[in-house]
Amino acid sequence: MPDYERNIPKERIRKRKIRKLKQAAIYYGAALLVLVLVVWGLVSGIKGLVYVLTPKPKPVRPSVEQLIADGDMLAASYDFDKAIEHIKSYGEDYIEKPELTDAIGRYENAKATMVKFEDVHDVTHVFFHALIADSAKAFDGEYTQDGYNQYMVTVDEFKKMLEEFYNRDFVLVNLHDIAVQQIDENGNAKFVPGEIWLPEGKKPMVISQDDVCYYRYMQGDGFASKIVIGEDGYPTCEYIQDDGTASYGEYDLVPILENFIHEHPDFSYRGARATLAITGYDGVLGYRTCPSGEGYTEDDIPKAKAVADRMKELGWVFASHSWGHRRYGQISAEEVGEDAQKWENEVKPIIGETDILIYAHGDDIAGIEEYSGDTFNVLKSFGFNYFCNVDSHISWVQIGKDYVRQGRRNIDGYRMYYYPQMLEDLFDVSQVYDATRPVVPEI
């Protein structure tokens, strides 16, 4: 021990050594941190330099041929502005490509020939239920036969009807094309007639389908079992054969109409598809998604959502058909609210937002007078703006200040057999009627 420390108390010496150790630890720790930061900076700099010096692949532009093919498809469905925008996505130097400027010229010339449809109140709306894929199973003499015969259309009939719609110059439009919401000069929202631009002589029509849920009671009766997305990325239907194996194809309206539009893009106005009315008590799109329903499986919820998401990308529109297939016109506003809340809790998370209500049984909450009252206010509180009942007239549209209402024409065995003259503007019943139907539908 040094002489100068001999007279210093040991405790002070110990504390001095501890202090020196702490100071050394701080010094070397700071030095180490600086070293780490320097190394990190060098590594980051090297990585950045490597990134800068590494040749980058140039963005791959679609070929001129593909751009024109896509643009022609958009133009065929009367979406000329989007077609022009798509061509210009080639880049600012698109003007150096005569093929692209020629395509834009064609689209602009075609757009100039379009005519505004005179009155959206004249837009007809037809609807179907699930299509019968196997009439031998549906019309087998069991107690369900009469209902199927009365309310359903066969796959063969529907395909023939589509051809007739097309040949008679109908064009499928979205329900939202009929009327749109605008903000007036005072900041108030109101609905006004929409503008539909078509070639001279073409007529807009809306198509919808009820109960796109593939209820369990229909299993084994010749109907599709669910909608799936095929390997090609488009919706198709699953059908369960007698031996329990599944096959996929045009077993219902969705894949039939989707394929028809691929073949005839001019039948679809700006990519329009049909509106599908969905309940919730027995699942959605053939998936058992109702927690209180038989056969419920939690795994079906994301499966159904994935199908719905893809369908919306393609232009399909979903609507509420009530949760429990309730007659909203015959129950209290409170009961309507309870049912609508169930639909919002269980169905909305799968199919997403919708402002369309298609009344179950066609049971409207009012007559031809304008909407008002507690039940209407309840439905508005759930975000519904478009309402559809059942009406046998060729067309019936009511555009209110804060809603739009449209009547729908039922196309089914009952209407075709007893009142074929009411469908004469759409098709000749004698040319589409399926000979496999029972002779006289029961009423």
Buried (B, 14 or more C-beta within 10 A) or exposed (E): EEEEEEEEEEEEEEEEEEEEEEEEEEEEEEEEEEEEEEEEEEEEEEEEEEEEEEEEEEEEEEEBEEBBEBBBBBBBBBBBBBBBEBBBEBEEEBEEBEEBEEBBEBBBEBBEEBEEBEEBBEBBBBBBBBBBBBBEBBBBEEEBBBBBBBBBBBBBBBBBBBBBBBEEBBBBBBBBBBBEBEEEEEEEEBBEBBEBBBEEEBBBBBBBBBBBBBBBEBEEBBBBBBBBBEEEEBBBBBBBEEEEEEEBBBBBBBBBBBBBBEEBBBBBBBBBBBBBBBBBBBBBBBBBBBEEBEEBEEEBBEBBBEBBEBBBEBBBBBBBBBBBBBBBBEBEBEBBBBBBEBBBEBBBEBBEEBBBBBBBBBBBBBEEEEBEEEBBEBBBEBBBBBBBBBBEEBBBBBBBEBBBBBBBBBBBBBBBBEEBEBBEEBBEBEEBBBEBBBEEBEE
